[in-house]
Amino acid sequence: MLELGSTEFHLAIPSFPEAELKHLSSKLFDTWEEYVDTALALRDYSLLLQVEEGSVGGIAKIGAALGILYIGIGNYGDFVSGVKTIGEQIGATSEFVTQHASRVFSCPDSKVTTRRRGGTIKSLQHLFTKVQRGELSAEEATARAEKILGTEAASTPQFLEDLRNAFDRCPRHHEQQQLPFVDEPDAPRFQPLELPSKPKSPRPAPVLGPALQLRIEVWRESKRKRKHTRVMKL
């Protein structure tokens, strides 16, 4: 199973009693799952939501088997378009879960911080960018992709072959020549002004919340399997 993408969120609000935290986490998972089902064009995937107390923090992950991802990419005609489109869909689901988390847990937007991780999709996009810039050859990019995919690569060997061909056909960006700066003889010369630097005020020490005590995990290994919920004491 590949991690296609994930997002972390932190809500700077007091935590909830165990039963309520479990209920709200399950509610967030159900709403997120409904959205993913309409927004992500993959026929199967896994979902995992972890919510921890000590304020309220969470992480939401989407995963899929390489064969499923391969079919999904193929629905868009070519690798570049497929990877780009699925990446945008993953990004939309990440944005949704963080926005909805603030609503479910009644947290003002000013107290929400988030961090998104691209996962396998983002890594493949970076490889295409490097090939287009001429920083990697098709062979080098394919070798890096194989490392990113890990053991999943052996499950769908055709994926790497088609990916190698996509790298090879990938249009390269035109290299721009740097034009030398020409001084005109009559042009006045200006010296940059040196502004006095302001002393930096010391940053306040971060306020640490109480130690984590509970973690709620809600997950579904595939669309066809039932939802699981687990409460862990930390």
N, C-alpha and C positions, 0 to 999 in steps of 0.2 A: 504494500500500500504506500503510495506517494503522498506526501503532504503538499497539497496544491497551494495553500496559503493559510495564513492565520492572522488574527488581530488580538491585541491585548487592550484592556481598558481598566481604568482605575477611577472609582467614584469616591471622592473625598467626603463621605458622609458616614455617620455611625452605622455599625452593622446591625443585623437583625437577629432575633431569636432563631434557633435552629430550624424549627418547623416552618417559620415564615421564609427564611432564607432558602430552604429546599423548595417551597412552593413557588417563590418568585423565580428561582433558577429554572425550574421546570417550565414555567410559563414563558420565560424568555426563549428557552430552547424550542418550544412548540411554535412560537411566532416566527423565529428565525428559520426553522425548518420549512414552514409554509412558504416563506419568501424564496429560499434557496430552490425549492421545487419549481418555482416559476421563472427564476432568474438564471439558473445554471443549466446549460444545455448539455448535460451529461446524463446518461440513462441510469447510472448508479454512482453512489459516493458514500462516504462515511462522514459523520458529524460528531464533534466532541465539544462540549462546553464545560469549562471548569470555573467555579465561582468560589472565592475565598473571602473569609471575613478578616477584620482588622482594617477598618474602612471596608469597602467592597471592591474587590479586584477580580478580573476574570480574563480568560483566554478562550477564543473560539477557533476551532481548526476544521478545515475541510480536506478530506483525503479521497483518493481514488486509485484503483488499479491501473497499471500502465495500459493494458488493453482497452479499458474504458476510455481513458484519455485519448488514445490513438484514434478510436472511432469518433470521438467528439471533435478532434482537430480536423479529421477528414471531412466532416460535415460542412466545413467552410472552404473547401476547394484546395487550399495549400497550407503548408505548415506556418508560414509567416502570418497569414490572416487568421488561421485557427488558433494559434498560440496567443495572438494579440486579443482576439475576441474573448476567448475563455479567461484570459487575464483580466479583462475589463469586467467580466461577469463576477469573477472572484472578488475583485475590488468593490463591486456594488454590494455583494453580500456582507463583506467586512464592514462597510460603512453602515449598512442597515443594522447589524447586530449591535454596534456601538451606540448608534442613535437610539435604538429601542431599549437598550440597557438602561439609559438614563431615564426613560419614561417608566419602565417597569419598576425600577428602584427609587423613583421620585427624586432624582438628582438634578439640580440645576446645571445647565450647560457649562457654566463657569467653573464647575467643580469636576469636570470630566477631562481626563487625559487619555489619549489613545496612542498605540504604536502598531503599525501594520508590517507584517512580514510576508514577502512575496512567495516563498516556497519554490517548488519545482518550476512552476509557470514563469515566475520572474527570472529564475536562473536561465531558462531557455531563451527568454527574450534578450537577456544580456549577451548571450552567445551570438545571437543573430546580429545584434548591434556591433559586436566586436568583429564579426566577419565582414559586415558592410563597411566598417572603417578600415579594413585591411589589417587589423591587429592580430587576427587569427586566420589560419587556412581552414578549409573545410575539414581536413583530416584532424587538425588540432581541436577544432570545435566539437567534432564528433567524439573524440577521446574524452574531452571534458564532460560532455553530456552523459557518456557512459558511466563516469564516476558519480555524477549527480544522481543518476537513476539507481545506482547500486545493484542490488540483487534483482530488482524489478526488470532490469534490462534483458535478462535471460528469458523472461516470460513472454516477451513479444519482440523477437529478433528483427522482424520487418520494420519496427519502429525506427531503430537506429539506421537501417539501410535507407529508408525514405528520408530520415532527418539529414543524413549525409548528402543525399541528392539535393535537398532543400538548401543546405549551406552552400553547395556548389553553384546552384542557380541564383543565389541571393545577389541582388544588384549591389554593386559597390558604390559608395559615395565618391564623387569626384574630389580629388585632392586640390585644395586651394593653395596657390602660391602666395607667399607673403611678399607684399610689395614694399620695397625699402622706402623709408620716409625721406622725402627730398626737402631740404631747407631752401626756401626762397631767399635770395640775398637781401631783399628789402623788407622781409617780414620781421616785425619786431619780436624780440625774444622776451619771454615772460618767465620770471622765476616763481615757482610755486610758493604760496604763503605757508609758513609754518605756524599752525595754530597751537597755542599752549595746551598741553595735555591736562585733562582734568583728573584729579586723583580718583581712583576707583574706590567706591564705597564697598566695604566688606559685605559679602553675601550672608544673609541670615542662615543660621544652621537649620537644616530641614527638621520639621516636626515629625517625629516617628510615632506611628500609631501603635496600638497594643500588639503584642505578639499574635501571630496567626494561630487560630484554634481549630477552625473547621474548613473543610473543602467539600463542596458539592460537585459531583461529576455527573453529567447527563450526556449520554451518547447513544448513537445508533450506528452499528457497524456497516449497515447497508440499508437501502430503502425497503428491502424486503424483510429485514429483521426488526424485532421489537425494540422499543426504547428501554434503556437501562438507566437507573439512578442509584448513586452510591454516596453515602455521607462518610467522610474520613476525618478522624481526629488527628490533628497535627501536633 
